[in-house]
Amino acid sequence: MKEKILEVVDLCKEYPVKRGALLPKEIGMVHAVNHVSFTLYQGETLGIIGESGCGKTTLIRMLMGLEEATGGYVQFGDKKIHRHMPPLVRKNMQMVFQDPYASLDPRMSIQRILEEPLRIHERMSAEEKKSRILPLLEQVGLSRDSLKKYPHEFSGGQRQRIAIARALVTDPQLLLCDEPVSALDVSIQAQILNLLMDLQSEMDLTYMFVTHDLSVVRHISDHIMVMYLGESLEYAEADELFNSPLHPYTRALLSSIPEPDISMRNKKISVIKGEVVSPINPKPGCRFAPRCENCMEICTQCSPELKEVAPGHLVACHKYA
C-alpha cells in the first residue's frame, strides 16, 4: 500500500472585503477556499482543474504557507500544520510557479538562485553545493555553462527548467506546480511535461498540478479534483473522471475540450448558462445551482456534501445523495 504523504482536512480561506480606504468597515468575506479535503499518496499526481477564480492557486499557496488558512489543517507526513510552516516541511514541499521570469530574481546568477535553498535548509561547503547543483542542472536539460548566466539570458522554457531545478535542489517529496506550462509555447509545454514525468519516475516525486488545460491534466494526473468557487465538486481517478463525469459542471468542462478529429465536428458542447454567483457572503445552497440545468429545490437550500458514489469517485451533488 502506498504511503500517505499529504492530508488536507476542511481547509478554508476567507478574505475581508472593505468599502474603501475612507470607509474601512468590512462589508463581507470572500470565501476563496471552502472546506476542501483530499488525500495524496507518495508517487502520485493530483490534478486540480476549474475556471479562473475557483481557488486553485489559493489552495496550493496555503499548503506552501504563502497564505494563512482561516480554517482546517494540513498534515504532511506525521506533522500537522495549522498556521506556520515548519522549516523541515518547507524543505520537503516545494513549488513551481506559473511565470518563471517573475519567480526568478533577475539580479542573481543561476548559481546563486540554485544555491539559495541550500543556504537556507542545508549546511554545505561551496564544493558540496556545486556537486549537488551540477547533476541536477544536467538532469533538467541545461549545461553547466548556465551557472554564470542570468535569467534574462534564457528562453521561457529554459527559465522554467531552472525553476524546476531550484525546487528540486533540496530533494523534496512533494512538488506543487501552479500552471507550470501555461506561459510557454505548445512545443515547449510538451518538453516540460515530459521532463516532469521523467523526474517523477526517477526521484519518486509526488505532484499537485494546477492547470486549465484539460488534455494536459489527463496526461499527467493519477487523480483529478474539480473546483468551483472555492469548493471541491468532484474527485476521481483521471480515466474515471473523463469517461464517467458525474457533476454537470465537470461534464460541461470536459465537453469544451477541442477535438482535432474532423469526424467530431458535430460533437455536442454543454454550454453553462447564467451568471457566476458572488463569493462574498455566499447564500446557503449549491454554488453551482444558479447555472445548473438540473437544479432542484434542495439545491438552493443546503450545500451538498462531497460523497463517494462509486469506488474512489466522489461528487458534491444532491442528485447523487
C-alpha positions as CSV (number, residue, x, y, z in Angstrom):
1,M,0.0,0.0,0.0
2,K,1.3,3.5,-0.9
3,E,2.4,5.8,1.9
4,K,0.1,8.7,2.6
5,I,2.2,11.9,2.2
6,L,-0.4,14.7,2.5
7,E,-3.8,15.0,4.0
8,V,-5.9,18.2,3.7
9,V,-8.9,18.4,6.0
10,D,-11.6,21.1,5.8
11,L,-9.2,23.8,4.6
12,C,-10.7,27.3,4.3
13,K,-9.5,30.7,3.3
14,E,-11.5,33.9,3.7
15,Y,-10.6,37.5,2.8
16,P,-12.3,40.5,4.3
17,V,-13.9,42.9,1.8
18,K,-13.9,46.6,2.8
19,R,-15.7,49.6,1.3
20,G,-12.5,51.5,0.7
21,A,-9.7,53.5,2.3
22,L,-12.0,56.2,3.6
23,L,-14.6,53.7,4.9
24,P,-12.6,50.7,6.2
25,K,-15.7,49.0,7.6
26,E,-15.9,45.4,6.4
27,I,-18.9,44.6,4.2
28,G,-18.3,40.8,4.0
29,M,-15.9,38.0,3.5
30,V,-14.8,36.4,0.2
31,H,-14.9,32.6,0.7
32,A,-11.9,31.8,-1.6
33,V,-11.5,28.2,-0.4
34,N,-14.3,26.5,1.4
35,H,-13.9,23.2,3.4
36,V,-11.7,21.4,0.8
37,S,-10.4,17.9,1.8
38,F,-8.3,15.3,0.0
39,T,-5.5,12.8,0.5
40,L,-2.4,12.5,-1.6
41,Y,-0.2,9.4,-1.7
42,Q,3.6,9.0,-2.4
43,G,4.5,9.0,-6.1
44,E,1.0,10.1,-7.4
45,T,-0.1,13.2,-9.2
46,L,-3.2,15.1,-8.2
47,G,-4.5,17.4,-10.9
48,I,-6.7,20.4,-9.9
49,I,-8.9,21.9,-12.6
50,G,-11.5,24.7,-12.6
51,E,-12.1,28.1,-14.2
52,S,-10.2,31.2,-13.1
53,G,-11.1,32.4,-9.6
54,C,-12.1,29.0,-8.3
55,G,-9.4,28.9,-5.6
56,K,-6.8,26.5,-7.2
57,T,-3.8,28.8,-6.6
58,T,-5.0,29.9,-3.2
59,L,-5.2,26.3,-2.2
60,I,-1.7,25.4,-3.0
61,R,-0.4,28.7,-1.7
62,M,-1.9,27.8,1.7
63,L,-0.2,24.4,1.5
64,M,3.1,26.2,1.0
65,G,2.5,28.7,3.8
66,L,2.3,31.6,1.5
67,E,-1.3,32.2,2.6
68,E,-2.6,31.6,6.1
69,A,-5.6,29.3,6.3
70,T,-8.6,30.5,8.2
71,G,-9.8,27.0,9.0
72,G,-9.0,23.4,8.7
73,Y,-5.5,21.9,8.8
74,V,-2.9,20.1,6.7
75,Q,-1.0,17.0,7.7
76,F,2.3,16.4,5.9
77,G,3.7,13.0,6.9
78,D,3.3,12.9,10.7
79,K,3.3,16.7,11.1
80,K,0.0,18.6,11.4
81,I,0.2,22.2,10.1
82,H,-2.3,24.8,11.2
83,R,-0.7,28.1,10.5
84,H,3.1,28.4,10.3
85,M,5.1,26.1,8.1
86,P,7.9,24.2,10.0
87,P,11.3,24.5,8.2
88,L,11.6,20.7,7.7
89,V,8.2,20.6,6.0
90,R,9.1,23.6,3.8
91,K,12.3,21.8,2.7
92,N,10.3,18.7,1.7
93,M,7.5,20.7,0.0
94,Q,8.5,23.0,-2.9
95,M,6.6,25.0,-5.5
96,V,7.0,25.7,-9.3
97,F,5.2,29.0,-10.2
98,Q,3.4,29.8,-13.3
99,D,5.7,32.6,-14.6
100,P,9.3,31.5,-14.4
101,Y,10.6,35.0,-15.2
102,A,8.7,36.6,-12.3
103,S,9.7,33.8,-9.8
104,L,13.5,34.1,-10.6
105,D,15.4,37.1,-9.2
106,P,16.8,38.9,-12.3
107,R,19.8,40.2,-10.2
108,M,21.0,36.8,-9.2
109,S,23.0,34.4,-11.3
110,I,21.7,30.9,-11.9
111,Q,24.3,29.5,-9.5
112,R,23.1,31.9,-6.7
113,I,19.5,31.0,-7.5
114,L,20.1,27.3,-7.1
115,E,22.3,27.7,-4.1
116,E,19.8,29.9,-2.2
117,P,17.6,27.0,-0.9
118,L,20.8,25.1,0.2
119,R,22.0,28.1,2.2
120,I,18.6,28.2,4.0
121,H,18.0,24.5,4.6
122,E,21.4,22.8,4.4
123,R,24.9,23.4,5.9
124,M,27.2,22.8,2.9
125,S,30.5,23.9,1.7
126,A,30.8,25.7,-1.6
127,E,32.1,22.5,-3.2
128,E,29.3,20.4,-1.8
129,K,26.7,22.9,-3.1
130,K,28.2,22.7,-6.6
131,S,28.3,18.9,-6.5
132,R,24.6,18.9,-5.7
133,I,23.7,21.5,-8.3
134,L,25.6,20.3,-11.4
135,P,24.0,16.9,-11.8
136,L,20.5,18.4,-11.2
137,L,21.2,21.1,-13.8
138,E,22.1,18.4,-16.4
139,Q,19.0,16.4,-15.3
140,V,16.7,19.2,-16.3
141,G,18.4,19.6,-19.6
142,L,20.8,22.5,-19.1
143,S,24.5,22.7,-19.4
144,R,26.9,23.7,-16.6
145,D,27.8,26.9,-18.5
146,S,24.4,28.2,-17.4
147,L,25.6,28.8,-13.8
148,K,27.2,32.1,-14.6
149,K,24.3,33.5,-16.6
150,Y,21.2,35.4,-15.5
151,P,17.5,34.7,-16.1
152,H,17.1,37.2,-18.9
153,E,19.6,35.3,-21.0
154,F,17.3,32.2,-21.3
155,S,14.1,31.4,-23.1
156,G,10.8,30.8,-21.3
157,G,11.2,27.0,-21.4
158,Q,14.8,27.2,-20.1
159,R,13.8,29.5,-17.3
160,Q,11.1,27.0,-16.2
161,R,13.7,24.3,-16.2
162,I,15.8,26.5,-13.9
163,A,12.7,27.0,-11.6
164,I,12.2,23.2,-11.6
165,A,15.9,22.6,-10.7
166,R,15.6,25.2,-7.9
167,A,12.5,23.4,-6.5
168,L,14.3,20.0,-6.6
169,V,17.6,21.1,-5.1
170,T,16.5,20.4,-1.5
171,D,15.4,16.9,-2.5
172,P,11.7,17.4,-1.7
173,Q,9.0,14.8,-1.5
174,L,6.2,16.9,-2.8
175,L,6.2,19.4,-5.7
176,L,3.3,21.9,-6.1
177,C,3.0,23.0,-9.7
178,D,0.9,26.1,-10.3
179,E,0.2,26.0,-14.1
180,P,3.9,25.5,-14.9
181,V,3.4,25.3,-18.7
182,S,0.6,27.8,-19.4
183,A,3.1,30.6,-20.1
184,L,5.1,28.5,-22.6
185,D,4.8,27.7,-26.3
186,V,2.9,24.5,-27.1
187,S,6.0,22.6,-28.3
188,I,7.9,23.7,-25.1
189,Q,4.9,22.6,-23.0
190,A,5.3,19.0,-24.1
191,Q,9.0,19.1,-23.3
192,I,8.4,20.4,-19.7
193,L,5.6,17.9,-19.1
194,N,7.8,15.0,-20.2
195,L,10.6,16.4,-18.0
196,L,8.3,16.5,-15.0
197,M,7.1,12.9,-15.6
198,D,10.6,11.6,-16.1
199,L,11.8,13.3,-12.9
200,Q,8.8,11.9,-11.0
201,S,9.8,8.4,-12.2
202,E,13.5,8.8,-11.4
203,M,13.1,10.6,-8.0
204,D,9.8,9.1,-6.8
205,L,8.2,12.6,-6.5
206,T,4.6,13.4,-5.7
207,Y,2.9,16.2,-7.6
208,M,0.0,18.6,-7.2
209,F,-0.6,20.0,-10.7
210,V,-2.9,23.0,-11.2
211,T,-3.9,23.7,-14.8
212,H,-6.6,25.0,-17.1
213,D,-5.6,22.6,-19.9
214,L,-7.8,19.6,-19.6
215,S,-5.8,17.5,-22.1
216,V,-2.7,18.1,-20.1
217,V,-4.3,17.2,-16.7
218,R,-5.4,13.8,-18.1
219,H,-2.0,13.1,-19.5
220,I,-0.1,13.7,-16.3
221,S,-2.5,13.0,-13.4
222,D,-3.5,9.9,-11.4
223,H,-6.4,11.6,-9.7
224,I,-8.3,14.8,-10.6
225,M,-10.2,17.3,-8.3
226,V,-12.6,19.7,-9.9
227,M,-13.1,23.0,-8.1
228,Y,-15.8,25.7,-8.5
229,L,-15.9,28.9,-6.4
230,G,-13.7,27.6,-3.7
231,E,-15.3,24.2,-3.3
232,S,-14.4,20.7,-4.5
233,L,-17.2,19.4,-6.7
234,E,-15.8,16.1,-7.9
235,Y,-12.8,13.9,-7.2
236,A,-11.9,10.7,-9.1
237,E,-9.1,8.8,-10.9
238,A,-8.2,10.6,-14.2
239,D,-9.6,8.0,-16.6
240,E,-12.8,7.5,-14.5
241,L,-13.4,11.3,-14.4
242,F,-13.0,11.7,-18.2
243,N,-15.0,8.5,-19.0
244,S,-17.8,8.9,-16.5
245,P,-18.1,12.6,-15.2
246,L,-21.0,12.9,-12.8
247,H,-21.3,16.6,-11.9
248,P,-22.9,18.8,-14.5
249,Y,-20.1,21.3,-14.2
250,T,-17.5,18.6,-14.8
251,R,-19.4,17.4,-17.9
252,A,-19.5,21.0,-19.3
253,L,-15.8,21.4,-18.7
254,L,-14.9,18.2,-20.5
255,S,-17.2,18.8,-23.4
256,S,-15.3,22.0,-24.1
257,I,-12.0,20.2,-24.9
258,P,-11.1,20.8,-28.6
259,E,-11.2,17.7,-30.8
260,P,-8.6,17.5,-33.7
261,D,-10.7,14.7,-35.3
262,I,-12.8,16.2,-38.1
263,S,-15.4,13.5,-37.5
264,M,-16.1,15.0,-34.1
265,R,-17.0,18.4,-35.6
266,N,-20.7,18.0,-34.7
267,K,-19.9,17.0,-31.1
268,K,-22.4,18.4,-28.6
269,I,-21.0,21.1,-26.3
270,S,-22.6,21.7,-23.0
271,V,-23.0,25.4,-22.5
272,I,-23.1,26.7,-19.0
273,K,-25.7,29.5,-18.8
274,G,-26.4,32.0,-16.1
275,E,-24.1,34.2,-14.0
276,V,-21.4,33.1,-11.5
277,V,-22.7,33.8,-8.0
278,S,-20.7,36.2,-5.9
279,P,-18.2,34.5,-3.5
280,I,-18.8,37.4,-1.0
281,N,-21.0,36.0,1.8
282,P,-22.5,33.2,-0.4
283,K,-26.0,32.1,0.3
284,P,-26.8,28.6,1.5
285,G,-27.1,26.0,-1.2
286,C,-25.0,24.6,-4.0
287,R,-22.8,27.4,-5.5
288,F,-23.4,26.0,-9.0
289,A,-27.2,25.9,-8.6
290,P,-27.9,29.2,-10.5
291,R,-26.1,27.8,-13.6
292,C,-27.2,24.2,-13.3
293,E,-29.9,22.8,-15.7
294,N,-30.7,20.1,-13.3
295,C,-31.3,22.4,-10.3
296,M,-33.8,21.1,-7.7
297,E,-35.4,22.9,-4.8
298,I,-33.0,21.4,-2.3
299,C,-30.0,22.7,-4.3
300,T,-30.9,26.3,-3.3
301,Q,-31.5,25.4,0.4
302,C,-28.4,23.4,1.5
303,S,-24.9,22.7,0.2
304,P,-24.3,19.2,-1.0
305,E,-21.5,17.2,0.7
306,L,-18.7,15.6,-1.2
307,K,-19.7,11.9,-1.0
308,E,-18.3,8.7,-2.5
309,V,-20.9,7.4,-5.1
310,A,-18.6,4.8,-6.7
311,P,-15.3,3.3,-5.6
312,G,-12.8,6.2,-5.4
313,H,-15.3,8.6,-7.2
314,L,-16.6,11.4,-5.0
315,V,-19.1,14.1,-6.1
316,A,-20.9,17.0,-4.4
317,C,-24.4,16.9,-5.9
318,H,-27.8,16.4,-4.4
319,K,-28.7,14.2,-7.5
320,Y,-26.4,11.5,-6.1
321,A,-27.2,12.0,-2.4
